[in-house]
Each structure stands twice: as C-alpha cells, then as structure tokens.
Amino acid sequence: MIFYCFLVTTTDATVALAERIAGTEAAFVKQMNDKVKSLGLKNTNFVNSTGLDEENHYSSAYDMAIIAKELLKHDEILKISSVYEDYIRQDTPNKYWLVNTNKLVRFYNGADGLKTGYTDKAGYCMAVTAKRDGMRLIAIVLGEEQGSVRNEETEKLLDYGFNIYKVDVVKNKGEIITDINIDKGTKDKISASINEDISVLKKKSELSKTYDIDTKINDIKLPVKKGDVIGKVLIKDNGKTINEVDLIATESVDKLGYFKTILGTIKNVLIGSMI
C-alpha cells in the first residue's frame, strides 16, 4: 500500500529497493515520514517499507487519498498501473505471466490505477483512480473482509462521484499563467505555468460560471530551475479562494555575476540619462 514501492510485491524486493534509494530501510522509512509531513498529513506513520502489519505503522483513508493524488502527479505511473496482464522478464528464459490484482482497471470504465493491498490487521484495501469526461476521481476503501466486497464498495464510491459531480476546467495543465520579472538574473523575465489542470468540482445540477484568477508570487531566490515552484494560482468565487495550484517556472534562470551586474546598472543609468 505504500506509494514509494508501488509495484513491489515481495518483502525482500521492497527492502532491496529501499536500500538502493536511501542506503538502509530505516533511512528510507524516514524519507517516507518526511514526505508525509510535507503533505500535511496527520494520521499516517510508517515503520517499514513493505506496508506489512507492525506496531505504530498506520494510515487513514483520507491520508491515502492525498498520497494517491501526489503519486498521480507522475504521469508515468498510470502507464504501469493501467496494465491488467502482461509478461515480466520477457527477454529471459524465465518470463512470467502477471495479472493485476486491481480488477477494476479491466472491468470499470475509466479505471487506470492504482493499488490493492491486504494484511491480517488492515483487511482488504484498495486505492483506485478513474477518469471520465475530464474528471479524475480517487476512491479509497480499507478494512474489508473480502476482496470482492472491496471491489464492489470502490465501484459504488466511483459511481456516486461520476453520477453526481462534474468539473469545470478553468485552466489547462501547461498553460502559461503569467510572466514574472527577474531582478539581477540572466533573463529579465520568465514565464510561469501550471503542472496540473485548474478545475472546480461542482454538482451537475449547478450551472457553469466564470471564476476570478489571482496569482501569488514567492520571494524568488536565484538561481531558479525549470519546474521550480515559484508561487500559487488562486481560483476565486466572489472573493473566496476555492482552489489553488502551484505556479511553475517554465525555464531556468541564473544569477548574474558581479561584473555583469555592474554593467547592467551602468546601462540602466545611461538609458535613464538619455531619456
């Protein structure tokens, strides 16, 4: 169930992956808990990298939904989790036929991830995402006694969301939102975009409307790398913020060296004098 080791299916392989990334499993678990804290989650604590039952190792449906949302920022994951069945080790004499334990990716319209799980204490669990008509939903079901019931309850949650709600897309992923002036940089300005759609969730019975868009720019420290978060985009309805997403730098910019800064200052003074 743990998002760092999404497709690992054995304890040994999971620990090996943790050690490869962080040196030791303990260091890897610390990274996991640090990530949880950065997401603002209050009801999750990891003790191991495998997700198996252990004292003080726990999470909640809400926290798992936020972790799933964070995972979905990486487009590549759906290319893997949406595959229902395939061979692994195809180019070896020991190729192995593997079937996805998430049956919904085959039998539920729009489902393309994410993960099933089971332990004695947690029961049958599932984190599923599905997308229809531009709206992506995440459903989390924990603690079921049977896998079939887990699947049915997850489908009911998704059905409810798709039947009742819709999204108004205000701005599309990758769209340029604003240009930001840069002081003492190798570029005078850079463009800022968003790395996810800006959307507003509403009931299908409600009419679409126009929303106000505001930007909040961070105190920019050079250098800035392409992809760095440099602010927020705020979606407002009658002055109230109803959604916000990160504002992302579309290009890199370095800090000017000392002599170039002096030359730039002289240039500006001369231009001002001429004017």
N, C-alpha and C positions, 0 to 999 in steps of 0.2 A: 504493500500500500504506500510505500514511501516514494516520493516523487523523484529523488535523486537516482534511485535504482529501479526505474520504471519497468523495464522488461527483464530484469534478472529474476530467475525462477528457482535458484537454489541458494542455500545459506552460504556455501563455500564461494560461489561466484560473486555474491553480493559483497562479502567481506574482501575478496580479492579486488573488486572494483573500488571499494572504499580505500583500501591501502594504496592502490595505484594513484588515486586522486589526491589523498591527503597524507600518505605515509603510514598512518595507522587508522584502525577503525575508530578509535576514540577521538582522534583529531577530525575525522570525517563527521562523526556524530556532533561534535562541537560546531562544525560548519553548518550542519543541518539546523541546529538550535539557534545559531546566529541568524540564519535566514528566516526562521520562524519569527524571531523578534523583530527583524527588519520589516516584516509584513504586518506587524502589529497584532499578531495572534496571541490569545490569552490562554487557550485551552489545549495546547499541544506541547509535549515534551518527549524528545527522542532519547532512548538509552542505547539502542543498537541500530545497525544499518539495514537489518533484514525485515523489520516490521513484525517479528515474532513476539509472542507474549513475554513480558518481562516487567518486573516491579518498576513503577513510576514511568512507564512507557505508555503514552496515551495521546489521543486526539479527539476531535469532535467533528460532527458533520459540517458545521459552518467552516471550521478551520480547513478541513479537507477541500471544501469548495473553493476557498481562497487559494490554496496551494494548487488546485487544478487550474484555476484561472491564470495563475502565474506561469504554470507549465505551458499553457496554450499560447503564450507569447512567442514560443519557439515553434515556428511553422512545421519544422521537420518532424515533430513528434507525431502529428496526425498521419503522416505518410507511413509510419510504422504501426501505430495503434489501430488504424482502419483496416489492416490486412486481416482477413478471417483465417486463412490457412495457407501455408506455404512450406517449402523445404528450407531448412537451415543446413549449413555446411554443404551446399550444393556441389561445390567443386572438389569434394573429397570422397573417398570410398565409403565414408560413414554418414552420408546425408540422412537427415532426419525430418520426418513429416510432423509439423507442429500446427495445432489448431488453437485459435484464440479462445480463451475462457470467457471472454466477453461476447456472448451470443448476439447481443443487440446490434453489433456492427454489421451483422448479416441480415437480421430479421426486423430491425426497426428503422424506418425511413429517416435518413439523415444522420444516424449514429456513426461516429468515426473515432471513438475512444471512450474511456481511457484505460481503466484498470479494475480488475476484480481482486478480491482478497478473502482469505479465510484463516482464522486461528480459533482455538478452542474457546478463548475468552471473548474475542470480538465477534464470533459468528461469521456468517456470510455477508460480505461487504462489497460495495460497488461504487465506483466513481465513473459516471458516464457523461459524455457530451454529445450533443446532436445539433445540427444546423439545418434550418428551413427558412426560405424566403428572407435571407439576410439576418436572421436572428439565431444566435447560438445560445443554447441552454446547457447548464451543468446540473446534474442530479446526483445526490449522494444518498445512499441507503446503507445503514450499518446495523449489525446485530440480528440479522435474520437467521432462522433455524434451518432453512433450506435454500439452496441455490435458486430453485425455480421461483420461490416466493420473492427472493431478492430481485430477480429479473422482472417479475410482474409489478412489484411496487415501484421500481425505477421507471418502467414504461408509463405507469399511471401519473407519476410526477411530470414526466416529459409531456404526456398528452395534455395535462392541465395547463402547462405553460404555453404550449403551442396553440391550444384552443382559445385561451383567454387573452393572451398578450401579443403585442407586436412591437417592433422597434421603428422609430423614426431615425434614420441616419442623418445626422447634422453635417458631419464632415467625414470624408473617407480616409482610410489609412494611407499615409504617404503624401497627403495633400499639404501644400505649403500654407502655413497659417499666417506668418509674419516674417519680416526682415528685422534683424537686430543689429544696431550699430555697435562696432567694436572699437574700443579705445586702446591705442598703442599695440595694435595687432598687425600681423602680416596681411590681413584683409580688413577693409573698412567696415564691412558688414557681412553677415552670414544669414542664410535662410533657416527657418525653423519649421519643422513639420511634426506630424503625429505618427506613432508606430502602431496605432490601432484605430479602428473606427470610433468616432464620437457619436454615440447614439443615446436615445432617450427611450426607456421602456415605458409602455403605456398600454392600457386596455384597448382591445379592438373597437370597443364601443365609443371611445373618445376620438374626436376629430384631430387631425394633424394641425400643427401650428408652427409659427416662426419663433425661434429662440435667439436670445442675445448671446454673443460670444465675446468673452473678455480674455486677456492674457496676463499672466503674472510672471515676469522675468526674474530669474535669480540674479544674485550678485555674481557676475561672471568673472571667474579667475582663469587667466590664460596659463598654459595652452588649453584649448578646447578640442576634443577629438570628435570625429563624426560618430553620431549615435549617443553622445553625452546628453543627459537630461539637463536642460537649461531653463526650465520653467514649467508652468502649468497652463492648460487651456481650460477655461471655466465656461460651462454652459448654464445660462441663467434664464429663469422663467419669472417674470415680474420682479426682477431684482434678487431672486433667491437662487443660489447655486444648486443645481440638481444633478450635475455630473461634472467630472473633471478628469483629464488625462495628461500624461507627461508631454511636454514640448521638447522635441529632439533636434539637436544640431544636425543639419544635412551635410556639413562639410567641416573639415578641421581648420583650425587657425592657431598659429603660434604667436608667442610674444615677440615684439620687435627687439632687436639687440640695442645696446646703448647708443651706438653711433647712428643707427637708422632712426632712433627716437629723436636724437638731437637734430638730424637733418630734416625730419618731418616737422619738428617745431619751428625751425628756421623757415621752411617752406610756407607754413601756415602764416607766420608773421609777415613774410614778404607779400603773400597774396592779400593779406589784410591791409597792408600799407598801400598796395596798388589800388585796391577797391576804394 
